[in-house]
Amino acid sequence: MKTFKTAFLLTALTLVLVGIGQAFGGRGGMTIALGFAILMNGVAYFFSDKIALASAGAKPISREQAPRLYAVMERLAAKANLPMPKLYLIPQPAPNAFATGRNPSHASVAVTEGLMELMNDDELEGVIAHELSHVRNYDILTSSIAATLAGAITWIARMGFWFGGGDDRNRGSGLVGILMLILAPLGALLLQLGISRQREYQADASGARMVGHPYGLISALEKLGAYNKRIPMDVPPSTSALMIVAPLSAGQMFSSLFSTHPPLADRIAALRGMTVTR
């Protein structure tokens, strides 16, 4: 099922990218866009973790700088029988975290300064278990590749806006402008719809089982929801999709319709209804 979901998502995004190329450049544009899609798939597979970390401003953090974070990560990674991910710190006050990397052997987990300051030990354990669950479930592969392709769709649409009109300004530039306005957001929407909200529920449940109880993660999500309503976070939408909770951003009124994350109240309710046995 995970393989099917990944293949479906990449196919849908690639078709959108090819469709934009055809609209802007005919058969030649379609061929170029298809080649670009293949290239971006390769780039995403091997480099999406570096792209996501760089876009968030994440910096490597040592054991001496964050002994509490390393202790929690090592304990949970051993429990889950996973390699120790690389750890990064994001110098932003909004509490948040994300995992990235194409497989467990190439995984990285980044946390913000705000998260480390706000979370107690149980809450930090719940957050890290959630992120390790994404690693174990290969969710980060789907998310990272989709985020990179969505960025490529937006880039192609913008280039078409500037260069796709040709000499026929009355027809071409108007059509290109409409395509840019519709297809670039559509690419982002496909990303949001393609990455199922269900993966967040699954990571919550898997993380709670990894720890042995849901209470630390419940408390962490409550804090994350409260603080992220007040403190904005400077990250691009593609990286926001990887976060444990959606950061505060423009267009918040539409977040319930287009967010890649389920409502926090629903996630917390699902955790409260769990029966965890160890």
C-alpha positions as protocol buffer text, in pm:
chain_id: "A"
residue {
  index: 1
  type: MET
  ca { x: 0 y: 0 z: 0 }
}
residue {
  index: 2
  type: LYS
  ca { x: 286 y: 240 z: 80 }
}
residue {
  index: 3
  type: THR
  ca { x: 446 y: 161 z: -257 }
}
residue {
  index: 4
  type: PHE
  ca { x: 118 y: 220 z: -440 }
}
residue {
  index: 5
  type: LYS
  ca { x: 61 y: 551 z: -261 }
}
residue {
  index: 6
  type: THR
  ca { x: 411 y: 670 z: -347 }
}
residue {
  index: 7
  type: ALA
  ca { x: 378 y: 566 z: -713 }
}
residue {
  index: 8
  type: PHE
  ca { x: 35 y: 728 z: -745 }
}
residue {
  index: 9
  type: LEU
  ca { x: 156 y: 1054 z: -592 }
}
residue {
  index: 10
  type: LEU
  ca { x: 465 y: 1079 z: -809 }
}
residue {
  index: 11
  type: THR
  ca { x: 267 y: 988 z: -1121 }
}
residue {
  index: 12
  type: ALA
  ca { x: 3 y: 1254 z: -1049 }
}
residue {
  index: 13
  type: LEU
  ca { x: 260 y: 1525 z: -986 }
}
residue {
  index: 14
  type: THR
  ca { x: 464 y: 1424 z: -1290 }
}
residue {
  index: 15
  type: LEU
  ca { x: 153 y: 1438 z: -1511 }
}
residue {
  index: 16
  type: VAL
  ca { x: 77 y: 1788 z: -1386 }
}
residue {
  index: 17
  type: LEU
  ca { x: 434 y: 1892 z: -1465 }
}
residue {
  index: 18
  type: VAL
  ca { x: 413 y: 1738 z: -1814 }
}
residue {
  index: 19
  type: GLY
  ca { x: 74 y: 1903 z: -1869 }
}
residue {
  index: 20
  type: ILE
  ca { x: 220 y: 2243 z: -1791 }
}
residue {
  index: 21
  type: GLY
  ca { x: 503 y: 2179 z: -2035 }
}
residue {
  index: 22
  type: GLN
  ca { x: 258 y: 2082 z: -2309 }
}
residue {
  index: 23
  type: ALA
  ca { x: 42 y: 2388 z: -2245 }
}
residue {
  index: 24
  type: PHE
  ca { x: 338 y: 2623 z: -2269 }
}
residue {
  index: 25
  type: GLY
  ca { x: 541 y: 2455 z: -2543 }
}
residue {
  index: 26
  type: GLY
  ca { x: 338 y: 2187 z: -2724 }
}
residue {
  index: 27
  type: ARG
  ca { x: 497 y: 1849 z: -2786 }
}
residue {
  index: 28
  type: GLY
  ca { x: 847 y: 1989 z: -2742 }
}
residue {
  index: 29
  type: GLY
  ca { x: 751 y: 2153 z: -2414 }
}
residue {
  index: 30
  type: MET
  ca { x: 593 y: 1828 z: -2295 }
}
residue {
  index: 31
  type: THR
  ca { x: 912 y: 1638 z: -2373 }
}
residue {
  index: 32
  type: ILE
  ca { x: 1124 y: 1894 z: -2191 }
}
residue {
  index: 33
  type: ALA
  ca { x: 890 y: 1889 z: -1890 }
}
residue {
  index: 34
  type: LEU
  ca { x: 896 y: 1508 z: -1879 }
}
residue {
  index: 35
  type: GLY
  ca { x: 1275 y: 1513 z: -1880 }
}
residue {
  index: 36
  type: PHE
  ca { x: 1266 y: 1777 z: -1611 }
}
residue {
  index: 37
  type: ALA
  ca { x: 1030 y: 1561 z: -1404 }
}
residue {
  index: 38
  type: ILE
  ca { x: 1263 y: 1262 z: -1429 }
}
residue {
  index: 39
  type: LEU
  ca { x: 1556 y: 1481 z: -1329 }
}
residue {
  index: 40
  type: MET
  ca { x: 1364 y: 1628 z: -1035 }
}
residue {
  index: 41
  type: ASN
  ca { x: 1262 y: 1279 z: -919 }
}
residue {
  index: 42
  type: GLY
  ca { x: 1628 y: 1183 z: -911 }
}
residue {
  index: 43
  type: VAL
  ca { x: 1728 y: 1504 z: -735 }
}
residue {
  index: 44
  type: ALA
  ca { x: 1446 y: 1459 z: -485 }
}
residue {
  index: 45
  type: TYR
  ca { x: 1542 y: 1101 z: -408 }
}
residue {
  index: 46
  type: PHE
  ca { x: 1904 y: 1178 z: -333 }
}
residue {
  index: 47
  type: PHE
  ca { x: 1899 y: 1540 z: -216 }
}
residue {
  index: 48
  type: SER
  ca { x: 1553 y: 1624 z: -77 }
}
residue {
  index: 49
  type: ASP
  ca { x: 1678 y: 1589 z: 281 }
}
residue {
  index: 50
  type: LYS
  ca { x: 1950 y: 1848 z: 221 }
}
residue {
  index: 51
  type: ILE
  ca { x: 1700 y: 2078 z: 47 }
}
residue {
  index: 52
  type: ALA
  ca { x: 1451 y: 2056 z: 335 }
}
residue {
  index: 53
  type: LEU
  ca { x: 1717 y: 2110 z: 602 }
}
residue {
  index: 54
  type: ALA
  ca { x: 1869 y: 2404 z: 417 }
}
residue {
  index: 55
  type: SER
  ca { x: 1530 y: 2568 z: 357 }
}
residue {
  index: 56
  type: ALA
  ca { x: 1458 y: 2551 z: 732 }
}
residue {
  index: 57
  type: GLY
  ca { x: 1802 y: 2689 z: 822 }
}
residue {
  index: 58
  type: ALA
  ca { x: 1880 y: 2370 z: 1018 }
}
residue {
  index: 59
  type: LYS
  ca { x: 2235 y: 2328 z: 1152 }
}
residue {
  index: 60
  type: PRO
  ca { x: 2399 y: 2006 z: 1276 }
}
residue {
  index: 61
  type: ILE
  ca { x: 2398 y: 1978 z: 1653 }
}
residue {
  index: 62
  type: SER
  ca { x: 2647 y: 1778 z: 1860 }
}
residue {
  index: 63
  type: ARG
  ca { x: 2597 y: 1558 z: 2165 }
}
residue {
  index: 64
  type: GLU
  ca { x: 2773 y: 1820 z: 2378 }
}
residue {
  index: 65
  type: GLN
  ca { x: 2529 y: 2087 z: 2263 }
}
residue {
  index: 66
  type: ALA
  ca { x: 2214 y: 1877 z: 2314 }
}
residue {
  index: 67
  type: PRO
  ca { x: 2274 y: 1583 z: 2549 }
}
residue {
  index: 68
  type: ARG
  ca { x: 1903 y: 1551 z: 2634 }
}
residue {
  index: 69
  type: LEU
  ca { x: 1804 y: 1529 z: 2268 }
}
residue {
  index: 70
  type: TYR
  ca { x: 2073 y: 1270 z: 2193 }
}
residue {
  index: 71
  type: ALA
  ca { x: 1975 y: 1059 z: 2495 }
}
residue {
  index: 72
  type: VAL
  ca { x: 1608 y: 1047 z: 2391 }
}
residue {
  index: 73
  type: MET
  ca { x: 1691 y: 977 z: 2027 }
}
residue {
  index: 74
  type: GLU
  ca { x: 1938 y: 698 z: 2104 }
}
residue {
  index: 75
  type: ARG
  ca { x: 1697 y: 526 z: 2342 }
}
residue {
  index: 76
  type: LEU
  ca { x: 1403 y: 535 z: 2101 }
}
residue {
  index: 77
  type: ALA
  ca { x: 1608 y: 445 z: 1794 }
}
residue {
  index: 78
  type: ALA
  ca { x: 1734 y: 136 z: 1978 }
}
residue {
  index: 79
  type: LYS
  ca { x: 1376 y: 49 z: 2077 }
}
residue {
  index: 80
  type: ALA
  ca { x: 1259 y: 80 z: 1718 }
}
residue {
  index: 81
  type: ASN
  ca { x: 1566 y: -104 z: 1582 }
}
residue {
  index: 82
  type: LEU
  ca { x: 1655 y: 195 z: 1364 }
}
residue {
  index: 83
  type: PRO
  ca { x: 1991 y: 355 z: 1286 }
}
residue {
  index: 84
  type: MET
  ca { x: 2061 y: 675 z: 1477 }
}
residue {
  index: 85
  type: PRO
  ca { x: 1946 y: 967 z: 1257 }
}
residue {
  index: 86
  type: LYS
  ca { x: 2153 y: 1280 z: 1216 }
}
residue {
  index: 87
  type: LEU
  ca { x: 2030 y: 1558 z: 1444 }
}
residue {
  index: 88
  type: TYR
  ca { x: 1982 y: 1924 z: 1351 }
}
residue {
  index: 89
  type: LEU
  ca { x: 1873 y: 2240 z: 1530 }
}
residue {
  index: 90
  type: ILE
  ca { x: 1658 y: 2508 z: 1364 }
}
residue {
  index: 91
  type: PRO
  ca { x: 1723 y: 2853 z: 1517 }
}
residue {
  index: 92
  type: GLN
  ca { x: 1360 y: 2961 z: 1537 }
}
residue {
  index: 93
  type: PRO
  ca { x: 1142 y: 3025 z: 1845 }
}
residue {
  index: 94
  type: ALA
  ca { x: 829 y: 2846 z: 1719 }
}
residue {
  index: 95
  type: PRO
  ca { x: 827 y: 2491 z: 1861 }
}
residue {
  index: 96
  type: ASN
  ca { x: 829 y: 2232 z: 1582 }
}
residue {
  index: 97
  type: ALA
  ca { x: 1018 y: 1935 z: 1437 }
}
residue {
  index: 98
  type: PHE
  ca { x: 1044 y: 1727 z: 1123 }
}
residue {
  index: 99
  type: ALA
  ca { x: 1217 y: 1419 z: 985 }
}
residue {
  index: 100
  type: THR
  ca { x: 1359 y: 1384 z: 636 }
}
residue {
  index: 101
  type: GLY
  ca { x: 1571 y: 1143 z: 431 }
}
residue {
  index: 102
  type: ARG
  ca { x: 1508 y: 875 z: 172 }
}
residue {
  index: 103
  type: ASN
  ca { x: 1535 y: 576 z: 411 }
}
residue {
  index: 104
  type: PRO
  ca { x: 1622 y: 496 z: 775 }
}
residue {
  index: 105
  type: SER
  ca { x: 1992 y: 475 z: 693 }
}
residue {
  index: 106
  type: HIS
  ca { x: 1989 y: 830 z: 555 }
}
residue {
  index: 107
  type: ALA
  ca { x: 1744 y: 993 z: 795 }
}
residue {
  index: 108
  type: SER
  ca { x: 1774 y: 1327 z: 971 }
}
residue {
  index: 109
  type: VAL
  ca { x: 1560 y: 1481 z: 1244 }
}
residue {
  index: 110
  type: ALA
  ca { x: 1549 y: 1856 z: 1297 }
}
residue {
  index: 111
  type: VAL
  ca { x: 1400 y: 2035 z: 1598 }
}
residue {
  index: 112
  type: THR
  ca { x: 1362 y: 2404 z: 1667 }
}
residue {
  index: 113
  type: GLU
  ca { x: 1515 y: 2594 z: 1957 }
}
residue {
  index: 114
  type: GLY
  ca { x: 1161 y: 2669 z: 2068 }
}
residue {
  index: 115
  type: LEU
  ca { x: 1077 y: 2300 z: 2090 }
}
residue {
  index: 116
  type: MET
  ca { x: 1382 y: 2221 z: 2305 }
}
residue {
  index: 117
  type: GLU
  ca { x: 1300 y: 2507 z: 2542 }
}
residue {
  index: 118
  type: LEU
  ca { x: 929 y: 2425 z: 2571 }
}
residue {
  index: 119
  type: MET
  ca { x: 912 y: 2045 z: 2598 }
}
residue {
  index: 120
  type: ASN
  ca { x: 968 y: 1846 z: 2915 }
}
residue {
  index: 121
  type: ASP
  ca { x: 1128 y: 1502 z: 2889 }
}
residue {
  index: 122
  type: ASP
  ca { x: 803 y: 1309 z: 2833 }
}
residue {
  index: 123
  type: GLU
  ca { x: 684 y: 1555 z: 2569 }
}
residue {
  index: 124
  type: LEU
  ca { x: 1019 y: 1554 z: 2389 }
}
residue {
  index: 125
  type: GLU
  ca { x: 1009 y: 1174 z: 2388 }
}
residue {
  index: 126
  type: GLY
  ca { x: 662 y: 1180 z: 2232 }
}
residue {
  index: 127
  type: VAL
  ca { x: 772 y: 1419 z: 1957 }
}
residue {
  index: 128
  type: ILE
  ca { x: 1086 y: 1220 z: 1875 }
}
residue {
  index: 129
  type: ALA
  ca { x: 888 y: 893 z: 1870 }
}
residue {
  index: 130
  type: HIS
  ca { x: 646 y: 1051 z: 1622 }
}
residue {
  index: 131
  type: GLU
  ca { x: 932 y: 1155 z: 1393 }
}
residue {
  index: 132
  type: LEU
  ca { x: 1102 y: 816 z: 1418 }
}
residue {
  index: 133
  type: SER
  ca { x: 773 y: 657 z: 1319 }
}
residue {
  index: 134
  type: HIS
  ca { x: 779 y: 860 z: 998 }
}
residue {
  index: 135
  type: VAL
  ca { x: 1130 y: 728 z: 939 }
}
residue {
  index: 136
  type: ARG
  ca { x: 1031 y: 367 z: 1004 }
}
residue {
  index: 137
  type: ASN
  ca { x: 720 y: 395 z: 784 }
}
residue {
  index: 138
  type: TYR
  ca { x: 914 y: 557 z: 496 }
}
residue {
  index: 139
  type: ASP
  ca { x: 671 y: 849 z: 506 }
}
residue {
  index: 140
  type: ILE
  ca { x: 956 y: 1094 z: 466 }
}
residue {
  index: 141
  type: LEU
  ca { x: 1045 y: 949 z: 125 }
}
residue {
  index: 142
  type: THR
  ca { x: 695 y: 1022 z: -5 }
}
residue {
  index: 143
  type: SER
  ca { x: 683 y: 1365 z: 156 }
}
residue {
  index: 144
  type: SER
  ca { x: 1026 y: 1478 z: 41 }
}
residue {
  index: 145
  type: ILE
  ca { x: 990 y: 1371 z: -322 }
}
residue {
  index: 146
  type: ALA
  ca { x: 641 y: 1520 z: -343 }
}
residue {
  index: 147
  type: ALA
  ca { x: 759 y: 1847 z: -192 }
}
residue {
  index: 148
  type: THR
  ca { x: 1041 y: 1875 z: -446 }
}
residue {
  index: 149
  type: LEU
  ca { x: 812 y: 1796 z: -740 }
}
residue {
  index: 150
  type: ALA
  ca { x: 556 y: 2049 z: -620 }
}
residue {
  index: 151
  type: GLY
  ca { x: 830 y: 2310 z: -612 }
}
residue {
  index: 152
  type: ALA
  ca { x: 926 y: 2212 z: -969 }
}
residue {
  index: 153
  type: ILE
  ca { x: 564 y: 2254 z: -1081 }
}
residue {
  index: 154
  type: THR
  ca { x: 552 y: 2605 z: -937 }
}
residue {
  index: 155
  type: TRP
  ca { x: 887 y: 2692 z: -1097 }
}
residue {
  index: 156
  type: ILE
  ca { x: 779 y: 2566 z: -1441 }
}
residue {
  index: 157
  type: ALA
  ca { x: 453 y: 2761 z: -1416 }
}
residue {
  index: 158
  type: ARG
  ca { x: 637 y: 3081 z: -1329 }
}
residue {
  index: 159
  type: MET
  ca { x: 885 y: 3037 z: -1611 }
}
residue {
  index: 160
  type: GLY
  ca { x: 593 y: 2984 z: -1848 }
}
residue {
  index: 161
  type: PHE
  ca { x: 438 y: 3306 z: -1726 }
}
residue {
  index: 162
  type: TRP
  ca { x: 749 y: 3503 z: -1821 }
}
residue {
  index: 163
  type: PHE
  ca { x: 857 y: 3319 z: -2135 }
}
residue {
  index: 164
  type: GLY
  ca { x: 559 y: 3119 z: -2259 }
}
residue {
  index: 165
  type: GLY
  ca { x: 353 y: 3394 z: -2409 }
}
residue {
  index: 166
  type: GLY
  ca { x: 548 y: 3422 z: -2732 }
}
residue {
  index: 167
  type: ASP
  ca { x: 461 y: 3698 z: -2974 }
}
residue {
  index: 168
  type: ASP
  ca { x: 86 y: 3658 z: -2949 }
}
residue {
  index: 169
  type: ARG
  ca { x: 33 y: 3884 z: -2649 }
}
residue {
  index: 170
  type: ASN
  ca { x: -343 y: 3902 z: -2678 }
}
residue {
  index: 171
  type: ARG
  ca { x: -384 y: 3528 z: -2662 }
}
residue {
  index: 172
  type: GLY
  ca { x: -64 y: 3378 z: -2530 }
}
residue {
  index: 173
  type: SER
  ca { x: 18 y: 3594 z: -2229 }
}
residue {
  index: 174
  type: GLY
  ca { x: -342 y: 3585 z: -2108 }
}
residue {
  index: 175
  type: LEU
  ca { x: -355 y: 3207 z: -2133 }
}
residue {
  index: 176
  type: VAL
  ca { x: -15 y: 3170 z: -1968 }
}
residue {
  index: 177
  type: GLY
  ca { x: -120 y: 3401 z: -1687 }
}
residue {
  index: 178
  type: ILE
  ca { x: -431 y: 3195 z: -1621 }
}
residue {
  index: 179
  type: LEU
  ca { x: -232 y: 2871 z: -1630 }
}
residue {
  index: 180
  type: MET
  ca { x: 21 y: 3010 z: -1385 }
}
residue {
  index: 181
  type: LEU
  ca { x: -249 y: 3125 z: -1145 }
}
residue {
  index: 182
  type: ILE
  ca { x: -436 y: 2791 z: -1161 }
}
residue {
  index: 183
  type: LEU
  ca { x: -170 y: 2524 z: -1207 }
}
residue {
  index: 184
  type: ALA
  ca { x: 89 y: 2645 z: -957 }
}
residue {
  index: 185
  type: PRO
  ca { x: -162 y: 2635 z: -667 }
}
residue {
  index: 186
  type: LEU
  ca { x: -294 y: 2309 z: -811 }
}
residue {
  index: 187
  type: GLY
  ca { x: 53 y: 2160 z: -776 }
}
residue {
  index: 188
  type: ALA
  ca { x: 58 y: 2259 z: -410 }
}
residue {
  index: 189
  type: LEU
  ca { x: -293 y: 2121 z: -366 }
}
residue {
  index: 190
  type: LEU
  ca { x: -194 y: 1788 z: -519 }
}
residue {
  index: 191
  type: LEU
  ca { x: 93 y: 1775 z: -276 }
}
residue {
  index: 192
  type: GLN
  ca { x: -141 y: 1837 z: 15 }
}
residue {
  index: 193
  type: LEU
  ca { x: -400 y: 1586 z: -104 }
}
residue {
  index: 194
  type: GLY
  ca { x: -146 y: 1326 z: -217 }
}
residue {
  index: 195
  type: ILE
  ca { x: 31 y: 1312 z: 115 }
}
residue {
  index: 196
  type: SER
  ca { x: -249 y: 1160 z: 312 }
}
residue {
  index: 197
  type: ARG
  ca { x: -338 y: 1310 z: 645 }
}
residue {
  index: 198
  type: GLN
  ca { x: -361 y: 951 z: 757 }
}
residue {
  index: 199
  type: ARG
  ca { x: 19 y: 931 z: 781 }
}
residue {
  index: 200
  type: GLU
  ca { x: 8 y: 1178 z: 1071 }
}
residue {
  index: 201
  type: TYR
  ca { x: -246 y: 966 z: 1257 }
}
residue {
  index: 202
  type: GLN
  ca { x: -32 y: 659 z: 1190 }
}
residue {
  index: 203
  type: ALA
  ca { x: 285 y: 829 z: 1311 }
}
residue {
  index: 204
  type: ASP
  ca { x: 104 y: 947 z: 1625 }
}
residue {
  index: 205
  type: ALA
  ca { x: -18 y: 596 z: 1699 }
}
residue {
  index: 206
  type: SER
  ca { x: 315 y: 431 z: 1617 }
}
residue {
  index: 207
  type: GLY
  ca { x: 501 y: 687 z: 1829 }
}
residue {
  index: 208
  type: ALA
  ca { x: 273 y: 627 z: 2125 }
}
residue {
  index: 209
  type: ARG
  ca { x: 330 y: 252 z: 2098 }
}
residue {
  index: 210
  type: MET
  ca { x: 705 y: 307 z: 2069 }
}
residue {
  index: 211
  type: VAL
  ca { x: 707 y: 500 z: 2398 }
}
residue {
  index: 212
  type: GLY
  ca { x: 448 y: 280 z: 2568 }
}
residue {
  index: 213
  type: HIS
  ca { x: 184 y: 548 z: 2629 }
}
residue {
  index: 214
  type: PRO
  ca { x: 29 y: 845 z: 2443 }
}
residue {
  index: 215
  type: TYR
  ca { x: 38 y: 1102 z: 2723 }
}
residue {
  index: 216
  type: GLY
  ca { x: 368 y: 1272 z: 2643 }
}
residue {
  index: 217
  type: LEU
  ca { x: 271 y: 1317 z: 2278 }
}
residue {
  index: 218
  type: ILE
  ca { x: -76 y: 1441 z: 2375 }
}
residue {
  index: 219
  type: SER
  ca { x: 76 y: 1707 z: 2600 }
}
residue {
  index: 220
  type: ALA
  ca { x: 332 y: 1797 z: 2332 }
}
residue {
  index: 221
  type: LEU
  ca { x: 63 y: 1840 z: 2064 }
}
residue {
  index: 222
  type: GLU
  ca { x: -142 y: 2060 z: 2295 }
}
residue {
  index: 223
  type: LYS
  ca { x: 158 y: 2285 z: 2354 }
}
residue {
  index: 224
  type: LEU
  ca { x: 256 y: 2284 z: 1988 }
}
residue {
  index: 225
  type: GLY
  ca { x: -93 y: 2384 z: 1883 }
}
residue {
  index: 226
  type: ALA
  ca { x: -110 y: 2671 z: 2131 }
}
residue {
  index: 227
  type: TYR
  ca { x: 233 y: 2816 z: 2056 }
}
residue {
  index: 228
  type: ASN
  ca { x: 217 y: 2777 z: 1678 }
}
residue {
  index: 229
  type: LYS
  ca { x: -98 y: 2989 z: 1672 }
}
residue {
  index: 230
  type: ARG
  ca { x: 106 y: 3279 z: 1809 }
}
residue {
  index: 231
  type: ILE
  ca { x: 463 y: 3240 z: 1682 }
}
residue {
  index: 232
  type: PRO
  ca { x: 520 y: 3245 z: 1304 }
}
residue {
  index: 233
  type: MET
  ca { x: 782 y: 3020 z: 1149 }
}
residue {
  index: 234
  type: ASP
  ca { x: 989 y: 3120 z: 848 }
}
residue {
  index: 235
  type: VAL
  ca { x: 991 y: 2808 z: 629 }
}
residue {
  index: 236
  type: PRO
  ca { x: 860 y: 2744 z: 275 }
}
residue {
  index: 237
  type: PRO
  ca { x: 531 y: 2554 z: 231 }
}
residue {
  index: 238
  type: SER
  ca { x: 712 y: 2241 z: 109 }
}
residue {
  index: 239
  type: THR
  ca { x: 901 y: 2217 z: 437 }
}
residue {
  index: 240
  type: SER
  ca { x: 595 y: 2311 z: 642 }
}
residue {
  index: 241
  type: ALA
  ca { x: 431 y: 1994 z: 510 }
}
residue {
  index: 242
  type: LEU
  ca { x: 700 y: 1787 z: 685 }
}
residue {
  index: 243
  type: MET
  ca { x: 651 y: 1945 z: 1030 }
}
residue {
  index: 244
  type: ILE
  ca { x: 483 y: 1765 z: 1320 }
}
residue {
  index: 245
  type: VAL
  ca { x: 225 y: 2047 z: 1330 }
}
residue {
  index: 246
  type: ALA
  ca { x: 147 y: 2305 z: 1063 }
}
residue {
  index: 247
  type: PRO
  ca { x: 339 y: 2627 z: 1134 }
}
residue {
  index: 248
  type: LEU
  ca { x: 161 y: 2961 z: 1151 }
}
residue {
  index: 249
  type: SER
  ca { x: 153 y: 3113 z: 803 }
}
residue {
  index: 250
  type: ALA
  ca { x: -42 y: 3345 z: 578 }
}
residue {
  index: 251
  type: GLY
  ca { x: -384 y: 3220 z: 469 }
}
residue {
  index: 252
  type: GLN
  ca { x: -445 y: 3054 z: 804 }
}
residue {
  index: 253
  type: MET
  ca { x: -821 y: 3080 z: 758 }
}
residue {
  index: 254
  type: PHE
  ca { x: -803 y: 2820 z: 483 }
}
residue {
  index: 255
  type: SER
  ca { x: -576 y: 2581 z: 671 }
}
residue {
  index: 256
  type: SER
  ca { x: -852 y: 2338 z: 761 }
}
residue {
  index: 257
  type: LEU
  ca { x: -938 y: 2297 z: 391 }
}
residue {
  index: 258
  type: PHE
  ca { x: -591 y: 2266 z: 243 }
}
residue {
  index: 259
  type: SER
  ca { x: -361 y: 2163 z: 527 }
}
residue {
  index: 260
  type: THR
  ca { x: -151 y: 1850 z: 492 }
}
residue {
  index: 261
  type: HIS
  ca { x: -208 y: 1794 z: 866 }
}
residue {
  index: 262
  type: PRO
  ca { x: -527 y: 1667 z: 1030 }
}
residue {
  index: 263
  type: PRO
  ca { x: -684 y: 1900 z: 1290 }
}
residue {
  index: 264
  type: LEU
  ca { x: -490 y: 1878 z: 1615 }
}
residue {
  index: 265
  type: ALA
  ca { x: -809 y: 1820 z: 1811 }
}
residue {
  index: 266
  type: ASP
  ca { x: -877 y: 1507 z: 1605 }
}
residue {
  index: 267
  type: ARG
  ca { x: -522 y: 1379 z: 1648 }
}
residue {
  index: 268
  type: ILE
  ca { x: -538 y: 1430 z: 2024 }
}
residue {
  index: 269
  type: ALA
  ca { x: -878 y: 1261 z: 2043 }
}
residue {
  index: 270
  type: ALA
  ca { x: -743 y: 960 z: 1853 }
}
residue {
  index: 271
  type: LEU
  ca { x: -450 y: 936 z: 2093 }
}
residue {
  index: 272
  type: ARG
  ca { x: -677 y: 960 z: 2397 }
}
residue {
  index: 273
  type: GLY
  ca { x: -879 y: 670 z: 2258 }
}
residue {
  index: 274
  type: MET
  ca { x: -576 y: 444 z: 2225 }
}
residue {
  index: 275
  type: THR
  ca { x: -514 y: 139 z: 2437 }
}
residue {
  index: 276
  type: VAL
  ca { x: -138 y: 92 z: 2446 }
}
residue {
  index: 277
  type: THR
  ca { x: -3 y: -236 z: 2576 }
}
residue {
  index: 278
  type: ARG
  ca { x: 365 y: -319 z: 2610 }
}
